[in-house]
Amino acid sequence: MFTESEFTVMVAGAGPTGLALAIDLKRRGVPFRIVEKSPNPYYGSRGKGIQPRTQEILEDLEVLDRFRALGTDYPELLIRRPDGGTMTLRMDELHEPTPSVPYPNVLMMPQWRTGELLAERLAELGGQVELGVAVTGFTQDEKGVHVTLSTGERVTTRYLVAADGGRSTIRRELGVGFVGETYDTERMLIADVRLTGLDRDHWHVWPGAESHSMRLGLCPLPGTDDFQLTAPVAEGVSAMSQDDIALASLQKLVDDVAPGVTLTDVGWTSLFRANIRMVDRYRVGNVFLAGDAAHVHSPAGGQGLNTGIQDAFNLGWKLASGDDTLLDTYEAERLPVAAGVLGISTRLHHRHRDNTEDALRRDDPVLRQLSLNYRGGPLTDAPGTESGELRAGDRAPDAPCGPTRVFDLLRGPHWTLLVFDAPDTDLPPETPDLHIHHIAHPDAPSAPAALIDTDGHAHAAYDVTTPTLFLIRPDNYLRTVTTPSESAAAQ
């Protein structure tokens, strides 16, 4: 048994992963503290793509409207060829929203803004990040996790979550391996700059000698006056300091490639080296790894930040339960997902490295992360009679339904039971933790207060042709897909 303490979870790291977890814990009423070793919020553009599945999570956390007000779809690439000509190219075609997928396109948003909006949402809920405070050590026993902070404070918490980045102190203290590769010779210079001489309607790219390689990229960052500059690191640059890069190198680099462009300001800069690694364990006792502490990616494909936020969304409701067996499913579910995502981002990185003809394309639908699922995992109750396309473990799709949307029904920390065309089914009682909604065809018998699926969008999204029940987890994945007779037999 654990001793009583004033909080249940210590979150180390206030990047997007830690902040998303803190928001989820706060709305569930779980006492927590979130600490961040930096004295200031993160201010670089870094991971700037918010994938469709992550946008759905942000909607559930009631912050997506702010992201969409300040972010934009990815712009067209304007490629300036060595022969003086230009061509335009989309990394992926823009997709039209559908009833089941309301946010089909990647949203561009500089990472510092993502952090700012998540911290703002946390503050609205009454949470606060403790800046300039780091976890410097810990031990754990049957009484809890005993954490030492950089302030000298020692506290005991039931759970510790390491969201403290790719150089995670907590991961190292645990002795968890970080398997993969670091490509020291493959480096990229990234900087947030202001400039004159370019429009903000395109992502401007100057290719190398081979038209599908890149010598310089300048991408306008929405909601700011900045561009993100990216360029392969020239020989000798890696030995310079960050100040040297900012003050001495950037304008010369631009002059050599795009003499009509003048830099007027340089902010955050980073020398990125390709580091592609992941852990083989997500949990050690009551310490959990999430985000970059568990997996680091090539920036190709915009997967790292998104995978971290989805780690948090999977973990939050399990921490709130306090159920040890349920908490074991965090690793069982997220480890294979992280491995798969790491694989695709690595393949995209290799396209860049090898200058393949499709190096700039990002049209693989897997990148949008809508198809990621937990089929066959420990939390999928599959009786073997699922008749439609949806299976236990799949993402729960959206759909307009009567005066509302399915996502409106799912929003919040509760479980949801969707009952299609089964008004007389014997159901468990509705509670604050379980919301039950009947959905019916216009011409079918319906339960009182049933939502009438006038246009059939909900039936189409859930591929319902016979009475079916969908039990949906708090993170909006399907736990069970059953018929009324199977549901009654299970009670």
C-alpha positions as CSV (number, residue, x, y, z in Angstrom):
1,M,0.0,0.0,0.0
2,F,1.1,3.6,-0.7
3,T,1.3,6.2,2.0
4,E,-0.9,9.3,1.6
5,S,0.6,12.3,0.0
6,E,-0.8,15.6,-1.2
7,F,-0.6,14.5,-4.8
8,T,-0.7,11.3,-6.8
9,V,1.4,12.0,-9.9
10,M,4.6,13.9,-10.5
11,V,5.1,14.9,-14.1
12,A,8.7,15.8,-15.0
13,G,8.8,17.9,-18.1
14,A,6.4,20.6,-19.4
15,G,6.7,20.1,-23.2
16,P,3.6,19.1,-25.2
17,T,3.6,15.6,-23.7
18,G,3.8,16.7,-20.1
19,L,1.3,19.5,-20.6
20,A,-1.3,17.3,-22.3
21,L,-1.0,14.7,-19.5
22,A,-1.4,17.4,-16.9
23,I,-4.5,18.8,-18.5
24,D,-6.0,15.3,-18.6
25,L,-5.1,14.6,-15.0
26,K,-6.6,18.0,-13.9
27,R,-9.9,17.4,-15.6
28,R,-10.1,14.0,-13.9
29,G,-9.5,15.5,-10.5
30,V,-6.2,13.6,-10.0
31,P,-3.8,15.6,-7.7
32,F,-0.5,16.2,-9.5
33,R,2.6,18.4,-9.8
34,I,4.3,19.2,-13.1
35,V,7.9,20.5,-13.0
36,E,10.1,21.8,-15.7
37,K,13.9,22.2,-15.4
38,S,14.1,25.2,-17.7
39,P,13.3,28.5,-16.0
40,N,11.4,29.7,-19.1
41,P,8.9,28.1,-21.4
42,Y,10.3,26.6,-24.6
43,Y,10.6,29.1,-27.4
44,G,11.7,27.3,-30.6
45,S,9.6,26.3,-33.6
46,R,11.0,22.7,-33.7
47,G,8.1,20.2,-34.2
48,K,5.6,22.2,-36.2
49,G,3.1,19.7,-37.5
50,I,-0.1,18.7,-35.6
51,Q,-1.5,15.5,-37.2
52,P,-5.2,14.9,-37.6
53,R,-5.4,12.3,-34.8
54,T,-3.7,14.8,-32.4
55,Q,-6.2,17.5,-33.4
56,E,-8.9,15.1,-32.3
57,I,-7.2,14.8,-28.9
58,L,-6.9,18.6,-28.6
59,E,-10.6,18.9,-29.3
60,D,-11.3,16.5,-26.5
61,L,-9.1,18.6,-24.2
62,E,-11.2,21.7,-25.4
63,V,-8.3,23.6,-26.9
64,L,-8.4,22.8,-30.6
65,D,-10.3,26.0,-31.5
66,R,-7.3,28.0,-30.4
67,F,-4.9,25.9,-32.4
68,R,-7.0,26.2,-35.6
69,A,-7.4,30.0,-35.1
70,L,-3.6,30.4,-35.1
71,G,-2.4,27.5,-37.3
72,T,-2.7,26.9,-41.0
73,D,-2.6,24.0,-43.5
74,Y,0.9,23.3,-44.7
75,P,1.7,25.7,-47.6
76,E,2.8,24.6,-51.1
77,L,6.5,24.2,-51.6
78,L,7.9,26.8,-54.1
79,I,10.9,25.1,-55.4
80,R,13.5,27.4,-57.0
81,R,15.5,25.2,-59.4
82,P,19.2,25.8,-60.2
83,D,18.3,26.7,-63.8
84,G,16.3,29.7,-62.5
85,G,12.9,28.1,-63.0
86,T,10.4,27.4,-60.3
87,M,7.8,24.7,-59.6
88,T,5.2,24.1,-56.9
89,L,4.7,20.9,-55.1
90,R,2.5,19.8,-52.1
91,M,4.0,17.4,-49.6
92,D,0.5,16.0,-49.4
93,E,-2.7,17.0,-51.2
94,L,-5.2,18.8,-49.1
95,H,-8.1,16.5,-48.1
96,E,-11.7,17.5,-47.7
97,P,-13.3,16.9,-44.2
98,T,-15.7,14.0,-44.0
99,P,-18.4,13.2,-41.5
100,S,-16.0,10.6,-39.8
101,V,-12.8,12.6,-40.2
102,P,-13.4,16.3,-39.5
103,Y,-9.7,17.3,-39.4
104,P,-8.0,15.5,-42.3
105,N,-5.0,17.7,-42.8
106,V,-1.8,18.4,-40.9
107,L,-2.0,21.7,-39.0
108,M,1.2,23.8,-39.0
109,M,1.9,25.4,-35.6
110,P,5.4,26.2,-34.1
111,Q,6.1,24.1,-31.1
112,W,6.5,27.1,-28.8
113,R,2.9,28.1,-29.6
114,T,1.7,24.5,-28.9
115,G,3.3,24.7,-25.5
116,E,1.9,28.1,-24.9
117,L,-1.7,27.1,-25.7
118,L,-1.5,23.9,-23.7
119,A,-0.1,25.8,-20.7
120,E,-2.9,28.4,-21.1
121,R,-5.5,25.6,-21.0
122,L,-3.9,24.0,-17.9
123,A,-3.9,27.4,-16.1
124,E,-7.6,27.8,-16.9
125,L,-8.3,24.5,-15.2
126,G,-6.3,25.6,-12.2
127,G,-3.0,23.9,-12.9
128,Q,0.4,25.4,-12.9
129,V,3.9,24.5,-14.2
130,E,6.7,24.8,-11.7
131,L,9.4,26.3,-13.9
132,G,13.1,26.0,-13.0
133,V,12.5,22.8,-11.0
134,A,13.9,19.4,-12.1
135,V,13.8,15.9,-10.8
136,T,17.4,15.1,-9.8
137,G,16.9,11.7,-8.3
138,F,14.3,9.2,-7.0
139,T,13.8,5.8,-5.4
140,Q,10.7,3.7,-5.2
141,D,9.4,1.1,-2.7
142,E,6.0,-0.1,-1.5
143,K,5.3,3.3,0.0
144,G,5.6,5.2,-3.3
145,V,8.2,7.0,-5.5
146,H,10.4,9.2,-3.4
147,V,11.5,12.1,-5.6
148,T,14.3,14.6,-5.0
149,L,13.9,18.0,-6.7
150,S,16.6,20.5,-7.7
151,T,15.2,22.9,-5.1
152,G,16.3,20.4,-2.4
153,E,12.7,19.4,-1.7
154,R,12.0,15.7,-1.2
155,V,8.5,14.4,-1.9
156,T,6.7,11.1,-2.1
157,T,4.2,10.5,-5.0
158,R,2.4,7.4,-6.1
159,Y,3.5,7.7,-9.8
160,L,6.3,9.5,-11.5
161,V,6.0,10.2,-15.3
162,A,9.2,11.1,-17.2
163,A,8.3,13.5,-20.0
164,D,11.7,15.1,-19.7
165,G,12.9,14.8,-23.2
166,G,15.4,12.8,-25.3
167,R,18.1,13.2,-22.7
168,S,15.8,12.1,-19.9
169,T,17.5,12.1,-16.5
170,I,14.8,9.8,-15.2
171,R,15.3,7.2,-18.0
172,R,19.0,7.1,-17.3
173,E,18.4,6.7,-13.6
174,L,16.1,3.8,-14.3
175,G,18.8,2.2,-16.5
176,V,16.3,1.7,-19.4
177,G,18.1,1.3,-22.7
178,F,17.6,3.7,-25.5
179,V,18.2,1.6,-28.5
180,G,18.7,2.9,-32.0
181,E,21.2,5.0,-34.0
182,T,22.7,8.4,-34.0
183,Y,23.9,9.7,-37.3
184,D,26.6,12.1,-36.4
185,T,27.4,13.0,-40.0
186,E,23.8,13.9,-40.8
187,R,23.2,17.3,-39.3
188,M,20.7,20.0,-39.9
189,L,20.7,23.6,-39.0
190,I,17.3,24.9,-37.9
191,A,16.6,28.5,-36.9
192,D,13.7,30.9,-36.4
193,V,14.4,34.0,-38.5
194,R,12.7,37.1,-39.7
195,L,13.5,38.3,-43.2
196,T,12.6,40.4,-46.2
197,G,12.4,39.4,-49.9
198,L,9.9,36.4,-49.7
199,D,6.2,36.0,-49.7
200,R,4.5,34.1,-46.8
201,D,2.3,32.0,-49.1
202,H,4.8,29.3,-49.8
203,W,7.4,27.1,-48.2
204,H,10.4,28.3,-50.2
205,V,12.9,25.6,-51.1
206,W,16.3,25.8,-52.9
207,P,17.3,22.3,-54.0
208,G,20.9,21.1,-54.3
209,A,22.5,19.8,-57.4
210,E,19.9,17.0,-57.5
211,S,16.5,18.6,-57.8
212,H,15.0,16.4,-55.0
213,S,17.6,17.3,-52.4
214,M,17.5,20.5,-50.3
215,R,20.1,23.1,-49.8
216,L,17.9,25.7,-48.0
217,G,14.3,25.9,-46.9
218,L,12.4,28.9,-45.5
219,C,9.0,28.1,-44.2
220,P,6.6,30.8,-42.9
221,L,5.4,30.0,-39.4
222,P,1.7,30.9,-39.0
223,G,0.6,33.3,-36.4
224,T,4.0,34.9,-36.3
225,D,6.4,37.1,-38.4
226,D,8.9,34.3,-38.4
227,F,10.2,31.8,-40.9
228,Q,11.8,28.4,-40.0
229,L,15.1,28.1,-41.7
230,T,16.4,24.6,-42.4
231,A,19.7,23.7,-44.1
232,P,22.1,20.8,-44.2
233,V,25.1,21.7,-42.0
234,A,28.1,22.6,-44.0
235,E,31.5,21.2,-43.1
236,G,32.9,23.0,-40.1
237,V,29.7,24.5,-38.9
238,S,29.1,21.8,-36.3
239,A,32.2,23.0,-34.4
240,M,30.7,26.5,-34.0
241,S,28.8,27.7,-30.9
242,Q,25.1,28.6,-31.1
243,D,26.0,32.3,-31.0
244,D,28.4,31.8,-33.9
245,I,25.7,30.2,-35.9
246,A,23.2,32.9,-35.2
247,L,25.5,35.9,-35.8
248,A,28.1,34.8,-38.3
249,S,26.8,32.0,-40.4
250,L,23.1,32.4,-41.3
251,Q,23.2,35.5,-43.5
252,K,26.2,34.1,-45.4
253,L,24.4,30.8,-45.9
254,V,21.3,32.7,-47.3
255,D,23.5,35.0,-49.4
256,D,25.2,32.0,-51.0
257,V,21.8,30.4,-52.0
258,A,19.2,33.2,-52.1
259,P,20.9,36.6,-52.5
260,G,17.6,38.5,-52.7
261,V,16.7,37.5,-49.1
262,T,17.9,39.5,-46.2
263,L,17.7,38.3,-42.6
264,T,16.5,41.0,-40.2
265,D,16.4,38.9,-36.9
266,V,17.5,35.5,-35.7
267,G,15.9,33.9,-32.7
268,W,16.1,30.3,-31.6
269,T,18.7,28.1,-33.4
270,S,19.5,24.4,-33.2
271,L,22.0,22.1,-34.7
272,F,20.0,18.9,-35.1
273,R,21.7,15.5,-35.6
274,A,19.7,12.6,-36.7
275,N,19.0,10.6,-33.5
276,I,16.5,7.7,-33.9
277,R,16.0,5.7,-30.8
278,M,13.3,4.2,-28.5
279,V,13.1,2.4,-25.2
280,D,12.2,-1.3,-24.8
281,R,10.2,-0.5,-21.6
282,Y,7.7,2.2,-20.9
283,R,7.2,1.3,-17.2
284,V,9.6,0.4,-14.4
285,G,7.6,-0.1,-11.2
286,N,5.6,3.1,-10.8
287,V,7.8,5.2,-13.1
288,F,6.5,5.7,-16.6
289,L,8.2,7.1,-19.7
290,A,6.4,9.2,-22.3
291,G,7.2,11.4,-25.3
292,D,10.8,12.0,-26.2
293,A,11.9,10.3,-23.1
294,A,10.6,7.1,-24.7
295,H,11.3,7.7,-28.4
296,V,13.1,10.2,-30.5
297,H,12.5,10.6,-34.2
298,S,13.8,12.2,-37.3
299,P,11.7,15.3,-37.9
300,A,10.7,13.8,-41.3
301,G,7.0,13.2,-41.3
302,G,6.1,15.2,-38.2
303,Q,5.6,12.2,-35.9
304,G,7.5,12.8,-32.6
305,L,5.5,15.5,-30.9
306,N,2.2,13.8,-32.0
307,T,3.3,10.4,-30.7
308,G,4.2,12.0,-27.3
309,I,0.8,13.7,-26.9
310,Q,-0.9,10.4,-27.7
311,D,1.3,8.7,-25.1
312,A,-0.1,11.2,-22.6
313,F,-3.7,10.6,-23.7
314,N,-3.3,6.8,-23.3
315,L,-1.7,7.2,-19.9
316,G,-3.8,9.8,-18.2
317,W,-7.0,7.8,-17.7
318,K,-5.0,4.8,-16.6
319,L,-3.1,6.8,-13.9
320,A,-6.5,8.1,-12.7
321,S,-7.8,4.6,-12.2
322,G,-4.9,3.5,-9.9
323,D,-5.4,0.0,-11.3
324,D,-2.0,-1.7,-11.6
325,T,-3.2,-4.2,-14.2
326,L,-4.7,-1.4,-16.3
327,L,-1.4,0.6,-16.0
328,D,0.5,-2.4,-17.4
329,T,-1.5,-1.9,-20.6
330,Y,0.2,1.5,-21.2
331,E,3.4,-0.2,-22.3
332,A,1.7,-3.0,-24.0
333,E,-0.3,-0.6,-26.2
334,R,2.1,2.2,-26.8
335,L,5.4,0.3,-27.3
336,P,4.3,-1.3,-30.6
337,V,2.8,2.0,-31.8
338,A,6.0,3.9,-31.1
339,A,8.0,1.2,-32.9
340,G,5.8,1.5,-36.0
341,V,5.8,5.3,-36.0
342,L,9.6,5.3,-35.5
343,G,9.9,3.0,-38.5
344,I,8.0,5.2,-40.9
345,S,9.8,8.4,-39.8
346,T,13.1,6.6,-40.2
347,R,12.2,5.5,-43.7
348,L,11.3,9.2,-44.6
349,H,14.6,10.3,-43.1
350,H,16.5,7.8,-45.3
351,R,14.7,9.2,-48.4
352,H,16.1,12.6,-47.5
353,R,19.6,11.1,-46.9
354,D,19.5,9.2,-50.1
355,N,18.0,12.1,-52.1
356,T,15.3,9.9,-53.6
357,E,12.9,11.3,-56.1
358,D,10.0,11.3,-53.6
359,A,12.0,12.7,-50.7
360,L,9.7,15.7,-50.2
361,R,6.4,13.7,-50.3
362,R,4.4,13.1,-47.1
363,D,1.3,11.5,-48.6
364,D,1.4,8.1,-46.8
365,P,-2.0,8.1,-44.9
366,V,-0.4,6.4,-41.9
367,L,1.4,9.7,-41.1
368,R,-2.0,11.2,-40.2
369,Q,-2.1,8.6,-37.3
370,L,-5.9,8.0,-37.8
371,S,-5.3,4.3,-38.6
372,L,-3.1,3.6,-35.5
373,N,-5.0,1.1,-33.3
374,Y,-4.8,-1.3,-30.4
375,R,-6.3,-4.3,-32.1
376,G,-5.4,-7.5,-30.4
377,G,-4.1,-5.7,-27.4
378,P,-4.9,-6.4,-23.7
379,L,-7.9,-4.0,-23.7
380,T,-9.7,-5.3,-26.7
381,D,-12.8,-7.4,-25.9
382,A,-13.5,-9.0,-29.3
383,P,-16.2,-11.7,-29.0
384,G,-15.5,-12.8,-32.6
385,T,-18.8,-11.7,-34.2
386,E,-17.8,-8.1,-35.2
387,S,-19.6,-7.8,-38.5
388,G,-18.6,-4.3,-39.6
389,E,-15.3,-2.7,-40.6
390,L,-14.7,-1.3,-37.1
391,R,-12.9,-3.6,-34.6
392,A,-12.2,-3.4,-30.9
393,G,-9.0,-1.3,-30.6
394,D,-9.9,1.1,-33.5
395,R,-10.2,4.8,-33.2
396,A,-13.8,5.9,-32.6
397,P,-14.8,8.0,-35.7
398,D,-16.8,11.2,-35.6
399,A,-20.2,11.7,-37.3
400,P,-22.9,14.4,-37.2
401,C,-25.9,12.8,-35.4
402,G,-29.1,14.7,-34.9
403,P,-28.4,18.0,-33.3
404,T,-24.9,17.0,-32.2
405,R,-21.7,15.1,-33.2
406,V,-20.4,11.8,-31.9
407,F,-17.2,13.6,-30.8
408,D,-19.4,15.9,-28.6
409,L,-20.7,12.7,-26.9
410,L,-17.2,11.4,-26.3
411,R,-15.7,14.6,-25.1
412,G,-14.6,14.4,-21.5
413,P,-13.0,11.9,-19.1
414,H,-15.8,9.3,-19.2
415,W,-16.4,6.0,-20.9
416,T,-19.2,6.1,-23.6
417,L,-21.6,3.4,-24.7
418,L,-23.1,4.0,-28.1
419,V,-26.2,1.9,-28.7
420,F,-27.3,1.6,-32.3
421,D,-30.8,0.5,-33.1
422,A,-31.3,-1.5,-29.9
423,P,-34.0,0.3,-27.8
424,D,-34.9,-2.6,-25.7
425,T,-31.4,-3.8,-24.8
426,D,-30.7,-4.4,-21.1
427,L,-28.0,-1.9,-20.3
428,P,-25.9,-1.0,-17.2
429,P,-27.0,2.1,-15.4
430,E,-25.6,5.4,-16.6
431,T,-23.1,7.0,-14.2
432,P,-20.8,10.0,-14.3
433,D,-18.1,7.6,-15.5
434,L,-20.3,5.9,-18.2
435,H,-22.4,7.9,-20.6
436,I,-25.0,6.0,-22.6
437,H,-26.4,7.3,-25.9
438,H,-28.9,5.6,-28.2
439,I,-28.6,6.3,-31.9
440,A,-31.4,5.2,-34.3
441,H,-32.4,5.3,-37.9
442,P,-35.3,7.7,-38.6
443,D,-37.7,4.9,-39.4
444,A,-36.6,2.5,-36.7
445,P,-38.0,2.0,-33.2
446,S,-36.0,4.1,-30.8
447,A,-35.4,4.5,-27.1
448,P,-36.6,7.7,-25.4
449,A,-34.2,10.6,-26.0
450,A,-32.5,8.6,-28.8
451,L,-30.4,10.6,-31.3
452,I,-32.0,10.2,-34.7
453,D,-29.3,9.7,-37.4
454,T,-31.3,11.6,-40.0
455,D,-28.7,11.5,-42.7
456,G,-27.2,8.1,-41.8
457,H,-23.7,9.5,-41.1
458,A,-23.2,7.8,-37.8
459,H,-24.4,4.4,-39.1
460,A,-22.0,4.8,-42.0
461,A,-19.0,5.9,-39.9
462,Y,-19.6,2.9,-37.5
463,D,-20.5,0.6,-40.4
464,V,-23.7,-0.5,-38.6
465,T,-26.2,-2.6,-40.5
466,T,-27.7,-4.5,-37.5
467,P,-28.2,-3.5,-33.8
468,T,-24.7,-3.0,-32.4
469,L,-23.2,-1.6,-29.2
470,F,-19.8,0.2,-29.0
471,L,-18.1,0.6,-25.7
472,I,-15.6,3.5,-26.1
473,R,-12.7,4.1,-23.8
474,P,-11.9,7.5,-22.2
475,D,-9.2,8.0,-24.9
476,N,-11.8,7.4,-27.6
477,Y,-10.7,3.9,-28.8
478,L,-13.2,1.0,-29.0
479,R,-13.0,-1.4,-26.1
480,T,-15.9,-3.6,-27.3
481,V,-18.0,-4.1,-30.3
482,T,-21.0,-6.3,-29.5
483,T,-24.5,-7.3,-30.5
484,P,-27.3,-6.8,-27.9
485,S,-27.5,-10.6,-27.3
486,E,-23.7,-10.8,-26.6
487,S,-24.0,-7.8,-24.3
488,A,-26.8,-9.4,-22.3
489,A,-24.8,-12.6,-22.0
490,A,-21.8,-10.8,-20.7
491,Q,-23.7,-9.1,-17.9
